[in-house]
């Protein structure tokens, strides 16, 4: 499945598609969750939510 | 069609990157306001012996292997470049030039294949590719000398 298709499914609420995208962008989220060499779990949760919101709002 | 599909993911990645950065900045500002550090939590974390650095590193390694196979996700790969000079130099490139670079390096595509994808002659693709390399070298050297 190409990315466009994956994104469309994810926007439709398909949980597997959302998880797939989340795992694709996990390094980005993890890297941005580092607060001075310490992993901030709460920040990671917020950024995961941000990603899901991006999926929802992005116009294909 | 191929380029369009790449552009979609590139657009999405840019969108996500911006949103994530903004969220992170706001979060960290909030966090520093509550500057009393919860020492208990830190101690608990340490006692769990979870080495997040190592976990992240291992994940990076696995993800890199995946990305090398699927070079079209190179936008994500760009985010993982830790050398800031290199990352900055790569971001200064035009999108088309980045695509040529990654197609050649990761996809190991021939110049005629690249030319076909981007609707240019193979010679043009070849010239663009070496131009990009020169440009990167120049920018990286310039940084080193402090200019």
N, CA and C atoms of all chains as a GROMACS GRO file, in nm:
protein
  621
    1UNK      N    1   0.085  -0.120   0.000
    1UNK     CA    2   0.000   0.000   0.000
    1UNK      C    3   0.088   0.124   0.000
    2UNK      N    4   0.056   0.221  -0.085
    2UNK     CA    5   0.140   0.340  -0.086
    2UNK      C    6   0.097   0.435   0.025
    3UNK      N    7   0.176   0.539   0.043
    3UNK     CA    8   0.154   0.625   0.158
    3UNK      C    9   0.021   0.698   0.149
    4UNK      N   10  -0.016   0.739   0.029
    4UNK     CA   11  -0.140   0.813   0.013
    4UNK      C   12  -0.258   0.728   0.060
    5UNK      N   13  -0.258   0.604   0.017
    5UNK     CA   14  -0.365   0.512   0.054
    5UNK      C   15  -0.367   0.492   0.205
    6UNK      N   16  -0.248   0.474   0.261
    6UNK     CA   17  -0.234   0.453   0.405
    6UNK      C   18  -0.292   0.572   0.481
    7UNK      N   19  -0.260   0.690   0.432
    7UNK     CA   20  -0.305   0.812   0.499
    7UNK      C   21  -0.457   0.825   0.491
    8UNK      N   22  -0.511   0.789   0.376
    8UNK     CA   23  -0.657   0.798   0.360
    8UNK      C   24  -0.728   0.703   0.455
    9UNK      N   25  -0.674   0.582   0.466
    9UNK     CA   26  -0.733   0.487   0.562
    9UNK      C   27  -0.723   0.541   0.704
   10UNK      N   28  -0.606   0.595   0.735
   10UNK     CA   29  -0.585   0.647   0.871
   10UNK      C   30  -0.682   0.761   0.900
   11UNK      N   31  -0.702   0.847   0.804
   11UNK     CA   32  -0.796   0.956   0.822
   11UNK      C   33  -0.936   0.903   0.845
   12UNK      N   34  -0.966   0.790   0.782
   12UNK     CA   35  -1.099   0.731   0.798
   12UNK      C   36  -1.118   0.662   0.932
   13UNK      N   37  -1.010   0.654   1.010
   13UNK     CA   38  -1.024   0.594   1.142
   13UNK      C   39  -0.966   0.454   1.153
   14UNK      N   40  -0.907   0.405   1.044
   14UNK     CA   41  -0.847   0.271   1.047
   14UNK      C   42  -0.730   0.268   1.145
   15UNK      N   43  -0.746   0.192   1.251
   15UNK     CA   44  -0.646   0.195   1.357
   15UNK      C   45  -0.511   0.139   1.313
   16UNK      N   46  -0.516   0.032   1.231
   16UNK     CA   47  -0.390  -0.028   1.186
   16UNK      C   48  -0.310   0.072   1.103
   17UNK      N   49  -0.382   0.145   1.018
   17UNK     CA   50  -0.315   0.244   0.934
   17UNK      C   51  -0.254   0.354   1.021
   18UNK      N   52  -0.330   0.395   1.122
   18UNK     CA   53  -0.278   0.498   1.212
   18UNK      C   54  -0.153   0.448   1.284
   19UNK      N   55  -0.156   0.324   1.328
   19UNK     CA   56  -0.040   0.268   1.398
   19UNK      C   57   0.080   0.258   1.305
   20UNK      N   58   0.051   0.224   1.180
   20UNK     CA   59   0.159   0.212   1.082
   20UNK      C   60   0.229   0.347   1.065
   21UNK      N   61   0.148   0.452   1.051
   21UNK     CA   62   0.204   0.586   1.034
   21UNK      C   63   0.279   0.628   1.160
   22UNK      N   64   0.220   0.596   1.275
   22UNK     CA   65   0.285   0.628   1.402
   22UNK      C   66   0.422   0.562   1.410
   23UNK      N   67   0.430   0.438   1.367
   23UNK     CA   68   0.559   0.370   1.375
   23UNK      C   69   0.657   0.426   1.274
   24UNK      N   70   0.605   0.475   1.161
   24UNK     CA   71   0.694   0.538   1.063
   24UNK      C   72   0.758   0.664   1.118
   25UNK      N   73   0.680   0.738   1.195
   25UNK     CA   74   0.729   0.866   1.243
   25UNK      C   75   0.780   0.857   1.387
   26UNK      N   76   0.788   0.736   1.438
   26UNK     CA   77   0.834   0.722   1.576
   26UNK      C   78   0.972   0.783   1.602
   27UNK      N   79   1.071   0.762   1.516
   27UNK     CA   80   1.203   0.823   1.545
   27UNK      C   81   1.193   0.974   1.560
   28UNK      N   82   1.112   1.035   1.477
   28UNK     CA   83   1.093   1.179   1.486
   28UNK      C   84   1.032   1.217   1.621
   29UNK      N   85   0.931   1.142   1.663
   29UNK     CA   86   0.866   1.172   1.790
   29UNK      C   87   0.961   1.149   1.907
   30UNK      N   88   1.033   1.038   1.901
   30UNK     CA   89   1.125   1.008   2.011
   30UNK      C   90   1.232   1.116   2.022
   31UNK      N   91   1.286   1.151   1.907
   31UNK     CA   92   1.392   1.252   1.909
   31UNK      C   93   1.342   1.384   1.966
   32UNK      N   94   1.219   1.419   1.934
   32UNK     CA   95   1.164   1.545   1.985
   32UNK      C   96   1.113   1.533   2.126
   33UNK      N   97   1.116   1.410   2.181
   33UNK     CA   98   1.073   1.392   2.320
   33UNK      C   99   1.190   1.396   2.416
   34UNK      N  100   1.309   1.415   2.359
   34UNK     CA  101   1.427   1.419   2.445
   34UNK      C  102   1.441   1.559   2.504
   35UNK      N  103   1.445   1.566   2.638
   35UNK     CA  104   1.468   1.692   2.704
   35UNK      C  105   1.604   1.683   2.772
   36UNK      N  106   1.703   1.741   2.707
   36UNK     CA  107   1.840   1.732   2.758
   36UNK      C  108   1.879   1.588   2.792
   37UNK      N  109   1.880   1.506   2.693
   37UNK     CA  110   1.923   1.366   2.708
   37UNK      C  111   1.836   1.280   2.800
   38UNK      N  112   1.720   1.331   2.838
   38UNK     CA  113   1.628   1.249   2.915
   38UNK      C  114   1.498   1.236   2.835
   39UNK      N  115   1.452   1.116   2.824
   39UNK     CA  116   1.329   1.092   2.750
   39UNK      C  117   1.209   1.136   2.834
   40UNK      N  118   1.126   1.221   2.779
   40UNK     CA  119   1.009   1.270   2.850
   40UNK      C  120   0.885   1.198   2.798
   41UNK      N  121   0.836   1.106   2.878
   41UNK     CA  122   0.722   1.023   2.838
   41UNK      C  123   0.598   1.106   2.809
   42UNK      N  124   0.573   1.206   2.895
   42UNK     CA  125   0.454   1.290   2.875
   42UNK      C  126   0.463   1.365   2.742
   43UNK      N  127   0.581   1.417   2.715
   43UNK     CA  128   0.600   1.488   2.589
   43UNK      C  129   0.578   1.395   2.471
   44UNK      N  130   0.627   1.272   2.485
   44UNK     CA  131   0.608   1.174   2.379
   44UNK      C  132   0.459   1.149   2.355
   45UNK      N  133   0.383   1.139   2.464
   45UNK     CA  134   0.238   1.120   2.450
   45UNK      C  135   0.173   1.237   2.379
   46UNK      N  136   0.216   1.358   2.418
   46UNK     CA  137   0.160   1.477   2.354
   46UNK      C  138   0.191   1.479   2.205
   47UNK      N  139   0.314   1.442   2.171
   47UNK     CA  140   0.354   1.446   2.030
   47UNK      C  141   0.283   1.337   1.950
   48UNK      N  142   0.258   1.223   2.015
   48UNK     CA  143   0.181   1.118   1.946
   48UNK      C  144   0.042   1.170   1.914
   49UNK      N  145  -0.017   1.240   2.011
   49UNK     CA  146  -0.149   1.298   1.989
   49UNK      C  147  -0.142   1.402   1.877
   50UNK      N  148  -0.033   1.478   1.877
   50UNK     CA  149  -0.014   1.579   1.771
   50UNK      C  150  -0.011   1.512   1.635
   51UNK      N  151   0.059   1.401   1.626
   51UNK     CA  152   0.067   1.329   1.498
   51UNK      C  153  -0.070   1.283   1.453
   52UNK      N  154  -0.147   1.229   1.546
   52UNK     CA  155  -0.281   1.182   1.510
   52UNK      C  156  -0.367   1.299   1.461
   53UNK      N  157  -0.348   1.414   1.526
   53UNK     CA  158  -0.421   1.532   1.484
   53UNK      C  159  -0.379   1.575   1.344
   54UNK      N  160  -0.249   1.564   1.316
   54UNK     CA  161  -0.200   1.598   1.182
   54UNK      C  162  -0.265   1.508   1.077
   55UNK      N  163  -0.276   1.380   1.111
   55UNK     CA  164  -0.340   1.286   1.020
   55UNK      C  165  -0.481   1.331   0.992
   56UNK      N  166  -0.549   1.373   1.097
   56UNK     CA  167  -0.687   1.416   1.083
   56UNK      C  168  -0.698   1.543   0.998
   57UNK      N  169  -0.611   1.639   1.023
   57UNK     CA  170  -0.624   1.769   0.960
   57UNK      C  171  -0.563   1.780   0.822
   58UNK      N  172  -0.467   1.695   0.791
   58UNK     CA  173  -0.393   1.708   0.666
   58UNK      C  174  -0.484   1.690   0.546
   59UNK      N  175  -0.469   1.777   0.448
   59UNK     CA  176  -0.553   1.766   0.330
   59UNK      C  177  -0.479   1.692   0.219
   60UNK      N  178  -0.530   1.574   0.189
   60UNK     CA  179  -0.463   1.489   0.089
   60UNK      C  180  -0.477   1.549  -0.052
   61UNK      N  181   0.344   1.038  -1.182
   61UNK     CA  182   0.267   0.982  -1.068
   61UNK      C  183   0.360   0.958  -0.951
   62UNK      N  184   0.477   0.900  -0.981
   62UNK     CA  185   0.572   0.866  -0.874
   62UNK      C  186   0.607   0.989  -0.791
   63UNK      N  187   0.642   1.096  -0.863
   63UNK     CA  188   0.684   1.217  -0.793
   63UNK      C  189   0.571   1.271  -0.709
   64UNK      N  190   0.450   1.267  -0.763
   64UNK     CA  191   0.336   1.318  -0.688
   64UNK      C  192   0.320   1.244  -0.557
   65UNK      N  193   0.340   1.113  -0.561
   65UNK     CA  194   0.320   1.035  -0.440
   65UNK      C  195   0.430   1.068  -0.340
   66UNK      N  196   0.552   1.087  -0.390
   66UNK     CA  197   0.658   1.129  -0.300
   66UNK      C  198   0.626   1.263  -0.238
   67UNK      N  199   0.575   1.356  -0.322
   67UNK     CA  200   0.547   1.491  -0.275
   67UNK      C  201   0.443   1.488  -0.164
   68UNK      N  202   0.348   1.398  -0.174
   68UNK     CA  203   0.245   1.390  -0.071
   68UNK      C  204   0.309   1.360   0.064
   69UNK      N  205   0.394   1.260   0.066
   69UNK     CA  206   0.454   1.224   0.193
   69UNK      C  207   0.550   1.332   0.242
   70UNK      N  208   0.616   1.395   0.146
   70UNK     CA  209   0.704   1.505   0.185
   70UNK      C  210   0.624   1.618   0.247
   71UNK      N  211   0.510   1.650   0.185
   71UNK     CA  212   0.424   1.756   0.241
   71UNK      C  213   0.378   1.718   0.379
   72UNK      N  214   0.335   1.594   0.392
   72UNK     CA  215   0.284   1.547   0.521
   72UNK      C  216   0.394   1.552   0.626
   73UNK      N  217   0.512   1.506   0.589
   73UNK     CA  218   0.623   1.506   0.684
   73UNK      C  219   0.656   1.648   0.729
   74UNK      N  220   0.655   1.741   0.634
   74UNK     CA  221   0.682   1.880   0.669
   74UNK      C  222   0.577   1.932   0.767
   75UNK      N  223   0.453   1.896   0.739
   75UNK     CA  224   0.341   1.936   0.824
   75UNK      C  225   0.359   1.882   0.965
   76UNK      N  226   0.390   1.754   0.973
   76UNK     CA  227   0.410   1.689   1.103
   76UNK      C  228   0.529   1.749   1.175
   77UNK      N  229   0.639   1.767   1.103
   77UNK     CA  230   0.760   1.821   1.165
   77UNK      C  231   0.733   1.955   1.230
   78UNK      N  232   0.663   2.042   1.157
   78UNK     CA  233   0.632   2.175   1.211
   78UNK      C  234   0.545   2.164   1.335
   79UNK      N  235   0.438   2.084   1.324
   79UNK     CA  236   0.346   2.070   1.437
   79UNK      C  237   0.418   2.015   1.560
   80UNK      N  238   0.501   1.915   1.537
   80UNK     CA  239   0.574   1.852   1.648
   80UNK      C  240   0.670   1.950   1.712
   81UNK      N  241   0.742   2.024   1.630
   81UNK     CA  242   0.836   2.121   1.685
   81UNK      C  243   0.765   2.226   1.770
   82UNK      N  244   0.655   2.278   1.718
   82UNK     CA  245   0.581   2.380   1.793
   82UNK      C  246   0.531   2.325   1.925
   83UNK      N  247   0.478   2.203   1.920
   83UNK     CA  248   0.426   2.142   2.042
   83UNK      C  249   0.538   2.125   2.143
   84UNK      N  250   0.650   2.078   2.093
   84UNK     CA  251   0.765   2.054   2.180
   84UNK      C  252   0.810   2.185   2.247
   85UNK      N  253   0.820   2.290   2.170
   85UNK     CA  254   0.864   2.418   2.224
   85UNK      C  255   0.768   2.466   2.333
   86UNK      N  256   0.638   2.460   2.303
   86UNK     CA  257   0.540   2.504   2.403
   86UNK      C  258   0.547   2.420   2.529
   87UNK      N  259   0.560   2.289   2.508
   87UNK     CA  260   0.566   2.196   2.620
   87UNK      C  261   0.686   2.228   2.709
   88UNK      N  262   0.803   2.246   2.647
   88UNK     CA  263   0.925   2.268   2.724
   88UNK      C  264   0.921   2.403   2.795
   89UNK      N  265   0.856   2.501   2.732
   89UNK     CA  266   0.841   2.631   2.799
   89UNK      C  267   0.757   2.617   2.923
   90UNK      N  268   0.645   2.546   2.908
   90UNK     CA  269   0.558   2.519   3.022
   90UNK      C  270   0.635   2.448   3.132
   91UNK      N  271   0.711   2.350   3.088
   91UNK     CA  272   0.784   2.266   3.183
   91UNK      C  273   0.886   2.348   3.261
   92UNK      N  274   0.954   2.438   3.194
   92UNK     CA  275   1.056   2.515   3.264
   92UNK      C  276   0.994   2.613   3.361
   93UNK      N  277   0.868   2.651   3.332
   93UNK     CA  278   0.797   2.740   3.424
   93UNK      C  279   0.776   2.672   3.557
   94UNK      N  280   0.737   2.544   3.548
   94UNK     CA  281   0.725   2.468   3.673
   94UNK      C  282   0.862   2.410   3.705
   95UNK      N  283   0.954   2.498   3.744
   95UNK     CA  284   1.093   2.457   3.748
   95UNK      C  285   1.127   2.367   3.865
   96UNK      N  286   1.031   2.343   3.953
   96UNK     CA  287   1.059   2.247   4.060
   96UNK      C  288   1.063   2.111   3.996
   97UNK      N  289   1.175   2.044   4.005
   97UNK     CA  290   1.188   1.913   3.941
   97UNK      C  291   1.134   1.807   4.034
   98UNK      N  292   1.057   1.717   3.981
   98UNK     CA  293   1.004   1.610   4.063
   98UNK      C  294   1.110   1.502   4.077
   99UNK      N  295   1.190   1.510   4.180
   99UNK     CA  296   1.303   1.419   4.194
   99UNK      C  297   1.259   1.274   4.211
  100UNK      N  298   1.144   1.255   4.272
  100UNK     CA  299   1.096   1.118   4.292
  100UNK      C  300   1.082   1.044   4.161
  101UNK      N  301   1.022   1.112   4.066
  101UNK     CA  302   1.000   1.046   3.936
  101UNK      C  303   1.130   1.007   3.872
  102UNK      N  304   1.229   1.095   3.884
  102UNK     CA  305   1.359   1.067   3.822
  102UNK      C  306   1.422   0.944   3.885
  103UNK      N  307   1.412   0.936   4.019
  103UNK     CA  308   1.468   0.820   4.088
  103UNK      C  309   1.397   0.691   4.046
  104UNK      N  310   1.266   0.699   4.034
  104UNK     CA  311   1.190   0.579   3.994
  104UNK      C  312   1.234   0.532   3.856
  105UNK      N  313   1.248   0.630   3.765
  105UNK     CA  314   1.293   0.598   3.629
  105UNK      C  315   1.425   0.524   3.632
  106UNK      N  316   1.519   0.577   3.712
  106UNK     CA  317   1.651   0.517   3.716
  106UNK      C  318   1.645   0.378   3.774
  107UNK      N  319   1.557   0.357   3.873
  107UNK     CA  320   1.551   0.226   3.935
  107UNK      C  321   1.491   0.122   3.839
  108UNK      N  322   1.418   0.170   3.738
  108UNK     CA  323   1.362   0.075   3.641
  108UNK      C  324   1.468   0.030   3.541
  109UNK      N  325   1.584   0.097   3.542
  109UNK     CA  326   1.694   0.063   3.453
  109UNK      C  327   1.654   0.066   3.307
  110UNK      N  328   1.569   0.159   3.271
  110UNK     CA  329   1.535   0.171   3.129
  110UNK      C  330   1.631   0.270   3.066
  111UNK      N  331   1.708   0.223   2.975
  111UNK     CA  332   1.803   0.310   2.907
  111UNK      C  333   1.741   0.358   2.776
  112UNK      N  334   1.677   0.474   2.782
  112UNK     CA  335   1.605   0.520   2.663
  112UNK      C  336   1.698   0.554   2.549
  113UNK      N  337   1.815   0.606   2.584
  113UNK     CA  338   1.914   0.637   2.480
  113UNK      C  339   1.943   0.513   2.397
  114UNK      N  340   1.963   0.402   2.470
  114UNK     CA  341   1.999   0.279   2.400
  114UNK      C  342   1.883   0.227   2.316
  115UNK      N  343   1.764   0.235   2.375
  115UNK     CA  344   1.645   0.192   2.302
  115UNK      C  345   1.630   0.271   2.174
  116UNK      N  346   1.645   0.403   2.187
  116UNK     CA  347   1.631   0.492   2.071
  116UNK      C  348   1.737   0.459   1.968
  117UNK      N  349   1.858   0.436   2.017
  117UNK     CA  350   1.966   0.404   1.925
  117UNK      C  351   1.936   0.275   1.848
  118UNK      N  352   1.891   0.175   1.921
  118UNK     CA  353   1.859   0.047   1.856
  118UNK      C  354   1.748   0.068   1.754
  119UNK      N  355   1.648   0.146   1.793
  119UNK     CA  356   1.538   0.173   1.701
  119UNK      C  357   1.587   0.245   1.576
  120UNK      N  358   1.678   0.339   1.597
  120UNK     CA  359   1.735   0.413   1.484
  120UNK      C  360   1.804   0.319   1.387
  121UNK      N  361   1.880   0.226   1.443
  121UNK     CA  362   1.952   0.131   1.359
  121UNK      C  363   1.855   0.048   1.276
  122UNK      N  364   1.751  -0.004   1.342
  122UNK     CA  365   1.653  -0.086   1.270
  122UNK      C  366   1.583  -0.004   1.163
  123UNK      N  367   1.545   0.118   1.204
  123UNK     CA  368   1.470   0.203   1.111
  123UNK      C  369   1.557   0.243   0.993
  124UNK      N  370   1.684   0.265   1.019
  124UNK     CA  371   1.775   0.303   0.911
  124UNK      C  372   1.784   0.190   0.809
  125UNK      N  373   1.792   0.066   0.859
  125UNK     CA  374   1.798  -0.048   0.768
  125UNK      C  375   1.674  -0.051   0.680
  126UNK      N  376   1.559  -0.026   0.744
  126UNK     CA  377   1.433  -0.024   0.669
  126UNK      C  378   1.434   0.089   0.566
  127UNK      N  379   1.481   0.206   0.609
  127UNK     CA  380   1.477   0.323   0.521
  127UNK      C  381   1.570   0.306   0.402
  128UNK      N  382   1.682   0.238   0.424
  128UNK     CA  383   1.775   0.218   0.312
  128UNK      C  384   1.711   0.130   0.205
  129UNK      N  385   1.631   0.033   0.252
  129UNK     CA  386   1.561  -0.051   0.156
  129UNK      C  387   1.453   0.028   0.084
  130UNK      N  388   1.386   0.114   0.161
  130UNK     CA  389   1.274   0.189   0.107
  130UNK      C  390   1.313   0.336   0.101
  131UNK      N  391   1.403   0.366   0.010
  131UNK     CA  392   1.464   0.498   0.011
  131UNK      C  393   1.364   0.609  -0.015
  132UNK      N  394   1.248   0.574  -0.067
  132UNK     CA  395   1.150   0.680  -0.093
  132UNK      C  396   1.098   0.747   0.034
  133UNK      N  397   1.125   0.685   0.148
  133UNK     CA  398   1.090   0.748   0.275
  133UNK      C  399   1.203   0.836   0.324
  134UNK      N  400   1.284   0.884   0.226
  134UNK     CA  401   1.404   0.955   0.268
  134UNK      C  402   1.375   1.080   0.348
  135UNK      N  403   1.254   1.134   0.332
  135UNK     CA  404   1.219   1.252   0.411
  135UNK      C  405   1.235   1.221   0.559
  136UNK      N  406   1.194   1.101   0.599
  136UNK     CA  407   1.208   1.060   0.739
  136UNK      C  408   1.354   1.047   0.774
  137UNK      N  409   1.430   0.994   0.679
  137UNK     CA  410   1.573   0.975   0.702
  137UNK      C  411   1.641   1.109   0.730
  138UNK      N  412   1.600   1.210   0.657
  138UNK     CA  413   1.657   1.344   0.676
  138UNK      C  414   1.645   1.387   0.821
  139UNK      N  415   1.530   1.354   0.881
  139UNK     CA  416   1.508   1.394   1.020
  139UNK      C  417   1.604   1.323   1.114
  140UNK      N  418   1.656   1.209   1.072
  140UNK     CA  419   1.740   1.131   1.161
  140UNK      C  420   1.887   1.170   1.151
  141UNK      N  421   1.919   1.256   1.056
  141UNK     CA  422   2.060   1.296   1.043
  141UNK      C  423   2.099   1.378   1.164
  142UNK      N  424   2.197   1.333   1.237
  142UNK     CA  425   2.230   1.400   1.362
  142UNK      C  426   2.337   1.507   1.345
  143UNK      N  427   2.419   1.494   1.243
  143UNK     CA  428   2.519   1.596   1.218
  143UNK      C  429   2.447   1.722   1.172
  144UNK      N  430   2.451   1.824   1.255
  144UNK     CA  431   2.367   1.941   1.226
  144UNK      C  432   2.410   2.014   1.100
  145UNK      N  433   2.542   2.016   1.076
  145UNK     CA  434   2.589   2.085   0.956
  145UNK      C  435   2.536   2.016   0.833
  146UNK      N  436   2.546   1.882   0.836
  146UNK     CA  437   2.499   1.804   0.722
  146UNK      C  438   2.349   1.820   0.704
  147UNK      N  439   2.279   1.812   0.817
  147UNK     CA  440   2.132   1.824   0.811
  147UNK      C  441   2.093   1.958   0.751
  148UNK      N  442   2.164   2.062   0.795
  148UNK     CA  443   2.132   2.195   0.746
  148UNK      C  444   2.163   2.206   0.598
  149UNK      N  445   2.278   2.153   0.560
  149UNK     CA  446   2.318   2.159   0.418
  149UNK      C  447   2.216   2.085   0.331
  150UNK      N  448   2.168   1.971   0.380
  150UNK     CA  449   2.070   1.894   0.304
  150UNK      C  450   1.939   1.970   0.292
  151UNK      N  451   1.903   2.039   0.399
  151UNK     CA  452   1.777   2.113   0.394
  151UNK      C  453   1.784   2.234   0.303
  152UNK      N  454   1.905   2.284   0.279
  152UNK     CA  455   1.921   2.398   0.190
  152UNK      C  456   1.904   2.360   0.043
  153UNK      N  457   1.909   2.228   0.017
  153UNK     CA  458   1.895   2.184  -0.122
  153UNK      C  459   1.751   2.198  -0.168
  154UNK      N  460   1.736   2.212  -0.298
  154UNK     CA  461   1.601   2.208  -0.354
  154UNK      C  462   1.550   2.065  -0.344
  155UNK      N  463   1.419   2.052  -0.335
  155UNK     CA  464   1.359   1.919  -0.319
  155UNK      C  465   1.399   1.825  -0.432
  156UNK      N  466   1.400   1.878  -0.553
  156UNK     CA  467   1.436   1.796  -0.668
  156UNK      C  468   1.579   1.744  -0.655
  157UNK      N  469   1.668   1.830  -0.608
  157UNK     CA  470   1.808   1.791  -0.593
  157UNK      C  471   1.822   1.682  -0.486
  158UNK      N  472   1.745   1.696  -0.377
  158UNK     CA  473   1.747   1.594  -0.272
  158UNK      C  474   1.702   1.460  -0.329
  159UNK      N  475   1.598   1.467  -0.411
  159UNK     CA  476   1.543   1.345  -0.468
  159UNK      C  477   1.647   1.275  -0.554
  160UNK      N  478   1.719   1.353  -0.634
  160UNK     CA  479   1.822   1.296  -0.721
  160UNK      C  480   1.930   1.229  -0.635
  161UNK      N  481   1.968   1.301  -0.530
  161UNK     CA  482   2.073   1.251  -0.441
  161UNK      C  483   2.036   1.116  -0.381
  162UNK      N  484   1.917   1.110  -0.323
  162UNK     CA  485   1.876   0.986  -0.258
  162UNK      C  486   1.846   0.875  -0.357
  163UNK      N  487   1.793   0.912  -0.473
  163UNK     CA  488   1.767   0.809  -0.574
  163UNK      C  489   1.898   0.741  -0.614
  164UNK      N  490   2.003   0.823  -0.624
  164UNK     CA  491   2.133   0.770  -0.666
  164UNK      C  492   2.200   0.692  -0.555
  165UNK      N  493   2.201   0.753  -0.433
  165UNK     CA  494   2.274   0.694  -0.323
  165UNK      C  495   2.205   0.571  -0.265
  166UNK      N  496   2.076   0.583  -0.239
  166UNK     CA  497   2.003   0.475  -0.173
  166UNK      C  498   1.935   0.384  -0.273
  167UNK      N  499   1.871   0.445  -0.371
  167UNK     CA  500   1.799   0.364  -0.469
  167UNK      C  501   1.894   0.304  -0.570
  168UNK      N  502   2.017   0.358  -0.574
  168UNK     CA  503   2.118   0.314  -0.671
  168UNK      C  504   2.061   0.313  -0.812
  169UNK      N  505   1.982   0.417  -0.841
  169UNK     CA  506   1.924   0.425  -0.975
  169UNK      C  507   2.026   0.482  -1.073
  170UNK      N  508   2.014   0.438  -1.198
  170UNK     CA  509   2.102   0.493  -1.300
  170UNK      C  510   2.053   0.632  -1.336
  171UNK      N  511   2.140   0.709  -1.401
  171UNK     CA  512   2.100   0.846  -1.436
  171UNK      C  513   1.988   0.847  -1.538
  172UNK      N  514   1.982   0.745  -1.622
  172UNK     CA  515   1.872   0.744  -1.717
  172UNK      C  516   1.741   0.714  -1.646
  173UNK      N  517   1.747   0.628  -1.543
  173UNK     CA  518   1.625   0.601  -1.464
  173UNK      C  519   1.578   0.727  -1.393
  174UNK      N  520   1.675   0.796  -1.332
  174UNK     CA  521   1.642   0.919  -1.260
  174UNK      C  522   1.587   1.024  -1.357
  175UNK      N  523   1.656   1.034  -1.474
  175UNK     CA  524   1.612   1.131  -1.573
  175UNK      C  525   1.470   1.104  -1.616
  176UNK      N  526   1.440   0.975  -1.633
  176UNK     CA  527   1.306   0.938  -1.678
  176UNK      C  528   1.201   0.979  -1.574
  177UNK      N  529   1.232   0.952  -1.447
  177UNK     CA  530   1.138   0.986  -1.341
  177UNK      C  531   1.112   1.136  -1.335
  178UNK      N  532   1.220   1.213  -1.347
  178UNK     CA  533   1.205   1.358  -1.328
  178UNK      C  534   1.192   1.433  -1.459
  179UNK      N  535   1.173   1.360  -1.567
  179UNK     CA  536   1.155   1.422  -1.698
  179UNK      C  537   1.271   1.513  -1.734
  180UNK      N  538   1.390   1.460  -1.729
  180UNK     CA  539   1.507   1.529  -1.780
  180UNK      C  540   1.594   1.424  -1.847
  181UNK      N  541   1.693   1.470  -1.923
  181UNK     CA  542   1.780   1.372  -1.989
  181UNK      C  543   1.872   1.311  -1.885
  182UNK      N  544   1.928   1.196  -1.917
  182UNK     CA  545   2.016   1.130  -1.820
  182UNK      C  546   2.139   1.216  -1.796
  183UNK      N  547   2.180   1.288  -1.898
  183UNK     CA  548   2.296   1.376  -1.881
  183UNK      C  549   2.264   1.488  -1.782
  184UNK      N  550   2.143   1.542  -1.793
  184UNK     CA  551   2.102   1.648  -1.700
  184UNK      C  552   2.099   1.597  -1.556
  185UNK      N  553   2.046   1.475  -1.542
  185UNK     CA  554   2.039   1.414  -1.408
  185UNK      C  555   2.179   1.397  -1.353
  186UNK      N  556   2.268   1.350  -1.440
  186UNK     CA  557   2.406   1.329  -1.398
  186UNK      C  558   2.471   1.459  -1.356
  187UNK      N  559   2.451   1.564  -1.437
  187UNK     CA  560   2.510   1.694  -1.403
  187UNK      C  561   2.452   1.749  -1.274
  188UNK      N  562   2.322   1.735  -1.257
  188UNK     CA  563   2.258   1.782  -1.134
  188UNK      C  564   2.315   1.711  -1.013
  189UNK      N  565   2.332   1.582  -1.026
  189UNK     CA  566   2.382   1.500  -0.916
  189UNK      C  567   2.521   1.549  -0.871
  190UNK      N  568   2.610   1.566  -0.967
  190UNK     CA  569   2.746   1.609  -0.929
  190UNK      C  570   2.747   1.753  -0.881
  191UNK      N  571   2.656   1.833  -0.933
  191UNK     CA  572   2.641   1.970  -0.885
  191UNK      C  573   2.601   1.969  -0.737
  192UNK      N  574   2.505   1.882  -0.704
  192UNK     CA  575   2.459   1.871  -0.566
  192UNK      C  576   2.574   1.831  -0.473
  193UNK      N  577   2.654   1.733  -0.517
  193UNK     CA  578   2.767   1.690  -0.435
  193UNK      C  579   2.866   1.804  -0.413
  194UNK      N  580   2.894   1.878  -0.520
  194UNK     CA  581   2.988   1.991  -0.506
  194UNK      C  582   2.931   2.093  -0.410
  195UNK      N  583   2.803   2.118  -0.426
  195UNK     CA  584   2.738   2.218  -0.341
  195UNK      C  585   2.745   2.177  -0.194
  196UNK      N  586   2.717   2.050  -0.167
  196UNK     CA  587   2.722   2.001  -0.029
  196UNK      C  588   2.863   2.013   0.026
  197UNK      N  589   2.960   1.969  -0.054
  197UNK     CA  590   3.100   1.977  -0.009
  197UNK      C  591   3.136   2.120   0.024
  198UNK      N  592   3.097   2.210  -0.064
  198UNK     CA  593   3.130   2.351  -0.043
  198UNK      C  594   3.069   2.402   0.087
  199UNK      N  595   2.942   2.368   0.106
  199UNK     CA  596   2.872   2.418   0.225
  199UNK      C  597   2.930   2.359   0.352
  200UNK      N  598   2.968   2.231   0.348
  200UNK     CA  599   3.024   2.168   0.467
  200UNK      C  600   3.163   2.221   0.497
  201UNK      N  601   3.241   2.246   0.392
  201UNK     CA  602   3.375   2.301   0.414
  201UNK      C  603   3.365   2.442   0.469
  202UNK      N  604   3.275   2.520   0.412
  202UNK     CA  605   3.259   2.659   0.455
  202UNK      C  606   3.231   2.665   0.604
  203UNK      N  607   3.144   2.573   0.651
  203UNK     CA  608   3.111   2.572   0.794
  203UNK      C  609   3.234   2.544   0.877
  204UNK      N  610   3.316   2.448   0.828
  204UNK     CA  611   3.433   2.408   0.906
  204UNK      C  612   3.528   2.525   0.927
  205UNK      N  613   3.540   2.609   0.825
  205UNK     CA  614   3.634   2.720   0.838
  205UNK      C  615   3.574   2.838   0.911
  206UNK      N  616   3.452   2.820   0.954
  206UNK     CA  617   3.390   2.924   1.036
  206UNK      C  618   3.330   3.038   0.956
  207UNK      N  619   3.306   3.013   0.828
  207UNK     CA  620   3.241   3.121   0.751
  207UNK      C  621   3.090   3.106   0.756
   0.00000   0.00000   0.00000
